[in-house]
Amino acid sequence: MLRKAFLFVILLLSWPIAGRAQWSLKNNLLYDAALTPNLGVETRFSQKWTGALNVGFSPFETGTNSTRRWRHLLVMPEARYWFCEAYSHHFLSANVVYSHYNASRLDLPIYGTKDFRYQGDLVGAGASYGYAVPIGKNKHWNIEFEIGADLCYAWYDKYNCEHCGGKIGPGHKWFVLPKAAVNLAWLIPNKSFNKNRAHACDEVEVPVVTPPVQPEPAPAPYEPVFAFVEDNTGKAGELQKNNPILAHISKYQPYDNTRILRKESSALYVFFPLDSAVLRRDFRDNADELDRIVDITRQVLADSISDVKKIQIIGMASIEGSTKHNCELGERRGQALKAYIQQYVPTPDEMYEVANGCEAWTEFRDQINDLRMLKSGKKVDALPGSPAAVSNAAITPEILAGIGEKELDDILDIIDAETDEARREQRIKQLNGGRTYQYLKQNVLADQRNSGYLRIYFDYVPDEAAKTINRATALMKENKFSEALPILETVKADARAWNALGVALYKAGQKEQALTYFRRAAAEGNQMAKKNLEGLKD
């Protein structure tokens, strides 16, 4: 046995020394627990590779009975690959092993040493997996956990168990030798070793760096707001927003009998009793409509900016009676409306255009066609507020039930086929024994007994001030405030210019003057000026 120990010392001394390499000494605590003192020497060849020589020697008896023993010498060279860095965290190892042994009275399933004594040698090779954890803050110590197995070949002499019992004979055997280790390792410091080492796989606490508090950036200077202004169209333009009867003279249309006036929403109507040209305020809605016509005409004429250019009146009669009589009636009705307006608003004759629509066949046909569509359940398109919309809304299911679809189709066919208006009326009167015509007199023809149509066309003085303000505003939209300022100065008497003038003055550095104009504009109700005053507060 002494010869074996001497061989171990020679092997240890012959281990290659790598100048500045990191060395460690380690002891397998589990091997110690099996009464086998052991020592390992390990050195680093590169960042991830180490090599080790592990030796265990057990000279002891394992019990009081001198025939029980587990004496052996084990030598195990080993190479390790570390996944991150040598001596830290996960590793795999490969090893070869040699052992000389003398064992008896031990219950080892490998040989059956319970009943015999074996003395011999074994060689083997294997692999294992392990994990190393640093101990302590200076990280000079590791504890390693390792598990693996070796494939071994043993040859031996077999003896009876008595002390120095007789030899039975030689033998050999292949087997797998499991292995486990809990190693306590000391990393020997040297010049290349940083005792405060931190490996690539260590979780290094990253200090939390609080960024310096940055001062909040100063708010951007307020940018005042401005916009284009609308033309001043005078009282006529103001009234036009709620009174479609008013239209600019550029929208004027001369009358012809192809226009379906009842479908237009931009006119006012007054009505006359049957076969009468007397304009009565108490007939239907005439009072409200006449007052409205007079009031609008009076306000527009009183305005210095806008002016009445033309009052268009179209007189009409229903299809009842002779064509000649009805044309005369339509003319007198138009003149009656003209005379009524002139009675309350003195206006020259040349301001009026009184057209005679005679018999309202175009309006009558459109009414019959609407009835036909309503009778068949179809929707009738009519502008809201137009006479057609009002008239159709008054048609009840009972009214629709009073006439058949065929009767309505027959009326439309007669109107479209017969060019002579007198014969056209006679043929309609003869339909269904006269019952169809009676229905029309009660439910349709009353809407044709009116002056037909009235519309007021106006004009206004061109708004040069608005053009000037908007020209300057367009320059300010291009950031040409210095060019806009003198232009706005020429219209500073117009309240619509005050907000834009305030913006131009502010951009020129004249803040006090700018605030003066903003206040004046805000007092006139300019919302942008109010916003600018709020934004420019000190």
TIMARKOL-859261 format. One record per residue (C-alpha): x, y, z; residue in three letters. Coordinates in steps of 0.25 Angstrom, whole numbers, plus 5000, padded with zeros to 4 digits. Example, Ala and Ser with C-alpha at 12.3 -4.5 7.8 and 13.67 -1.06 7.14 Angstrom:
<sites>
504949825031ALA/505549965029SER/
</sites>
This chain:
<sites>
500050005000MET/501250105003LEU/501650074989ARG/500350124984LYS/500350254992ALA/501750284987PHE/501250264973LEU/500150374976PHE/501250474981VAL/502050454968ILE/500750474959LEU/500350604967LEU/501750664966LEU/501750634951SER/500450714948TRP/500750824938PRO/500850954945ILE/500251074937ALA/501051194941GLY/499951294945ARG/498751194944ALA/497651194955GLN/497851074964TRP/496851014974SER/496850904985LEU/495650824988LYS/495150714997ASN/493950624994ASN/493150625007LEU/492350505003LEU/493650425001TYR/494050465015ASP/492750415021ALA/493150275015ALA/494450285023LEU/495250315011THR/496150445012PRO/496250504999ASN/496850624992LEU/496750684978GLY/497550784971VAL/496950874959GLU/497550974950THR/496951064939ARG/497451044925PHE/496551154918SER/495351234922GLN/494451104921LYS/495350984923TRP/495950934935THR/496750804938GLY/496750734952ALA/497450614959LEU/496650544970ASN/497250444980VAL/496550364991GLY/497250275000PHE/496550185011SER/497550105020PRO/496450075031PHE/495649955035GLU/494149985034THR/493749905046GLY/494249835059THR/494349705052ASN/495749705046SER/495149625034THR/494349745029ARG/495049845021ARG/494949945010TRP/496349985007ARG/496750054994HIS/497450154987LEU/496750234976LEU/497350324966VAL/496450404956MET/496950504946PRO/495750594941GLU/495450704930ALA/494350804932ARG/493650894923TYR/492951014929TRP/491751074922PHE/492051214926CYS/493451234933GLU/494351134941ALA/493951114955TYR/492551174954SER/491151114952HIS/490950994942HIS/491950894937PHE/492150764930LEU/493350674933SER/493950554927ALA/494950464935ASN/495750334935VAL/495950254948VAL/496950154954TYR/496750084968SER/497549974975HIS/496649914986TYR/496549804997ASN/495049785001ALA/494349685009SER/493149665018ARG/492449775011LEU/491049765005ASP/491349824992LEU/490549774980PRO/491649794970ILE/492449674975TYR/491749604985GLY/492849644996THR/491849605007LYS/492449455007ASP/493849475001PHE/495049565000ARG/495449624987TYR/496849684985GLN/497149744971GLY/497049874962ASP/496049944953LEU/496050044942VAL/494950124936GLY/494450254929ALA/493150334931GLY/492450464931ALA/491750554941SER/490950684942TYR/491150784953GLY/490850924959TYR/491751014967ALA/491351124976VAL/492251234982PRO/492251234998ILE/492551365005GLY/492751515000LYS/494151494996ASN/493851374987LYS/495051294991HIS/494251174994TRP/493251094985ASN/492350974989ILE/492150884977GLU/491050784975PHE/491350664965GLU/490650544960ILE/491050444949GLY/491550294946ALA/492750224941ASP/492850094933LEU/493850014940CYS/494649884937TYR/495249804950ALA/496149694951TRP/496449624965TYR/496749504973ASP/495649444981LYS/495949394996TYR/495149335007ASN/494749435017CYS/495649385029GLU/496849465032HIS/497849425021CYS/496849325017GLY/497249235005GLY/497249284991LYS/496049224983ILE/496449284969GLY/496549404960PRO/495349474953GLY/494949604945HIS/493649674943LYS/493049794935TRP/492049884943PHE/491550034944VAL/492050104956LEU/491150224961PRO/491750344967LYS/491350464975ALA/492150574981ALA/491950694990VAL/493250764988ASN/493750884997LEU/494750954988ALA/495751064992TRP/496251154980LEU/497651194983ILE/497851344980PRO/498951384971ASN/499351514963LYS/498351484953SER/497251464962PHE/496251574967ASN/495751534980LYS/494551614977ASN/494251534965ARG/492951544957ALA/492651434947HIS/491951454934ALA/490751364939CYS/490651434953ASP/489451524955GLU/490151654957VAL/489351754964GLU/489251874955VAL/489152004963PRO/487952084961VAL/488352224955VAL/487352334957THR/487452424946PRO/487652574950PRO/486352644950VAL/486252724938GLN/485552864939PRO/484252864931GLU/484452934918PRO/483853074918ALA/482453074911PRO/482453124896ALA/482053264894PRO/480553274892TYR/480153284877GLU/478953374875PRO/477853324866VAL/477153394855PHE/476253354843ALA/475653414830PHE/474353494831VAL/473053484824GLU/472553594814ASP/471553684820ASN/470353664811THR/469553764819GLY/468153734824LYS/467753654812ALA/468853554814GLY/468553544829GLU/467053524826LEU/467353424815GLN/467853324826LYS/466453294831ASN/465653344819ASN/465853264806PRO/464953364799ILE/466153454798LEU/467153424787ALA/468353494782HIS/468053554768ILE/469053464762SER/468053344765LYS/466953414757TYR/466153324748GLN/465153374738PRO/463853294739TYR/463353184729ASP/462253084730ASN/463152964731THR/463653004745ARG/462952924756ILE/462753034766LEU/462052954777ARG/463352874778LYS/464252994781GLU/464453034796SER/464953174793SER/463653254790ALA/462353304798LEU/460953274794TYR/459653354796VAL/458353294792PHE/457053344786PHE/455553294788PRO/454953224776LEU/454853304763ASP/455353434771SER/456453534770ALA/456153594783VAL/457353574793LEU/456753544806ARG/457653544819ARG/456653454826ASP/456653344815PHE/457553224819ARG/458953264824ASP/458953394816ASN/459153494828ALA/460453434832ASP/461053424818GLU/460653564815LEU/461253624827ASP/462453544825ARG/462653594810ILE/462353744815VAL/463353734827ASP/464453674818ILE/464353774807THR/464253884817ARG/465553844824GLN/466353824812VAL/465953954806LEU/466354024818ALA/467753974818ASP/468854054812SER/469753934808ILE/468653844802SER/467553874792ASP/466353814786VAL/466653794771LYS/465453714767LYS/464153654773ILE/463653544764GLN/462153504765ILE/461453394757ILE/459953394757GLY/459253264754MET/457853204753ALA/457353064754SER/456952984742ILE/455453004745GLU/454653094735GLY/455153144721SER/456553164718THR/456353314714LYS/455653344727HIS/456653274736ASN/457853354729CYS/457153484732GLU/456953434746LEU/458353394748GLY/458853534743GLU/457853614752ARG/458353524764ARG/459753564761GLY/459453704760GLN/458653694773ALA/459853644781LEU/460753754775LYS/459753864779ALA/459653814793TYR/461153824795ILE/461253964789GLN/460154004799GLN/461053974811TYR/462453994805VAL/462454104794PRO/463254044782THR/463354074768PRO/462653994757ASP/463953954750GLU/464453884763MET/463353774760TYR/463253664750GLU/461853614749VAL/461753484741ALA/460453414737ASN/460453264739GLY/458953254734CYS/458453114737GLU/459353034746ALA/459452914738TRP/460952884742THR/460552894756GLU/459252814755PHE/460052694748ARG/461052694758ASP/460052684769GLN/459352564762ILE/460652494760ASN/460952514775ASP/459552454778LEU/459852334769ARG/461152304776MET/460552324790LEU/459452224786LYS/460452124782SER/461252134795GLY/462452204788LYS/463252324795LYS/463052464789VAL/464252554788ASP/463952694792ALA/464852804799LEU/464452824813PRO/463552944814GLY/463152944800SER/461652954796PRO/461752814791ALA/462252764805ALA/461152834812VAL/460052794803SER/460552644802ASN/460652644817ALA/459152684818ALA/458752564810ILE/458052464819THR/457752314816PRO/456352354815GLU/456652444804ILE/457552344797LEU/456352244798ALA/455452334790GLY/456152314777ILE/456652194770GLY/458052174763GLU/457352154750LYS/456652284751GLU/457952354754LEU/458652284742ASP/457552334733ASP/457652474737ILE/459152474735LEU/458952404721ASP/457952514717ILE/458952634722ILE/460052574714ASP/459252534701ALA/458352654700GLU/458952784695THR/457752864695ASP/457552914710GLU/455952934708ALA/455752794703ARG/456752744713ARG/455852794724GLU/454552744718GLN/455152604717ARG/455552604731ILE/454152654735LYS/453552534728GLN/454352424735LEU/453552324744ASN/452252404741GLY/452852534747GLY/453152474761ARG/454652484758THR/454552634755TYR/453752654768GLN/454852584776TYR/455852674769LEU/455052804773LYS/454952764787GLN/456452714790ASN/457352774779VAL/456952894771LEU/456852984783ALA/458352994783ASP/458453054769GLN/457553174773ARG/458753254777ASN/459653374773SER/460553264769GLY/461953304774TYR/462653424780LEU/464153444782ARG/465053564785ILE/466353574778TYR/467453674785PHE/468753724783ASP/469753794792TYR/470953894792VAL/472253814790PRO/472953794804ASP/474253854801GLU/474653854816ALA/474453704816ALA/475353684804LYS/476453774810THR/476353694824ILE/476453564817ASN/477553604808ARG/478353644820ALA/477953514827THR/478453434815ALA/479853494817LEU/479853464832MET/479453314829LYS/480853324822GLU/481553384834ASN/481653514826LYS/481153604838PHE/481953724835SER/481353734821GLU/479953714827ALA/480053814838LEU/479953944829PRO/478853884821ILE/478053854833LEU/478254004838GLU/477454054826THR/476153984831VAL/476353994846LYS/475054064847ALA/474353934844ASP/474153844856ALA/474353724848ARG/475853764846ALA/476153784861TRP/476553644865ASN/477453624852ALA/478053764855LEU/478353714869GLY/479053594864VAL/479953674854ALA/480253774865LEU/480653664875TYR/481553604865LYS/482153744863ALA/482553744877GLY/481453854881GLN/480753774892LYS/480053884899GLU/479453934886GLN/479053784882ALA/478353764895LEU/477553894893THR/477053834880TYR/476753704886PHE/475953764897ARG/475153844887ARG/474853724878ALA/474453634890ALA/473553744895ALA/472853724881GLU/472653574884GLY/473853534875ASN/474253394881GLN/475653384876MET/475953524882ALA/475453464896LYS/476353344894LYS/477553434890ASN/477353514903LEU/477353394911GLU/478553334905GLY/479353464906LEU/479153484921LYS/480453524928ASP/
</sites>
